């Protein structure tokens, strides 16, 4: 092995390491995730849909935050209009909230509301829940 091979070898190893680092530093982290928004048409519809409250009671908040001012409670089976959706980052998680109108206006965790395209579907779902 001559001096030429030694120079090539001294350049090839660092270049290989740099290439390896560049290629594998772009790999998505295991705890990352993608948010795929549901197909809603906010510009063509006055509301997203209708919702039915799922838990026995849920807190209606003034803001999309569990620690915000309470506007009161809503009961299981209550039908509400879904006016807006919002994703809020809380530390390493994303919370989904919906702004509703059903006697009062306020924010609810999206997990606490089943969402339907039509009022008729929401009425049927509410009736089934009350049986």
Long-range contacts (C-beta under 8 A, 24 or more apart in sequence): 31-92, 35-87, 35-94, 37-85, 38-85, 40-85, 47-81, 47-82, 47-83, 48-82, 48-83, 48-84, 48-85, 48-98, 48-115, 49-82, 49-115, 49-116, 49-117, 49-118, 49-122, 50-79, 50-80, 50-81, 50-82, 50-115, 50-116, 50-117, 50-118, 50-119, 50-121, 50-122, 51-79, 51-80, 51-81, 51-82, 51-98, 51-100, 51-108, 51-113, 51-114, 51-115, 51-116, 51-122, 52-77, 52-78, 52-79, 52-80, 52-113, 52-114, 52-116, 52-122, 52-125, 52-126, 52-129, 53-77, 53-78, 53-80, 53-108, 53-112, 53-113, 54-111, 54-112, 54-113, 54-114, 54-129, 55-112, 58-108, 58-109, 58-112, 59-108, 60-100, 60-104, 60-106, 60-107, 60-108, 61-106, 61-107, 61-108, 62-106, 62-107, 63-107, 64-88, 64-95, 64-97, 64-99, 64-107, 65-107, 66-109, 68-107, 71-104, 71-105, 71-106, 72-104, 72-106, 74-102, 74-108, 76-129, 77-126, 77-129, 77-130, 78-102, 78-126, 79-119, 79-122, 79-123, 79-126, 80-108, 80-113, 82-113, 82-115, 85-110
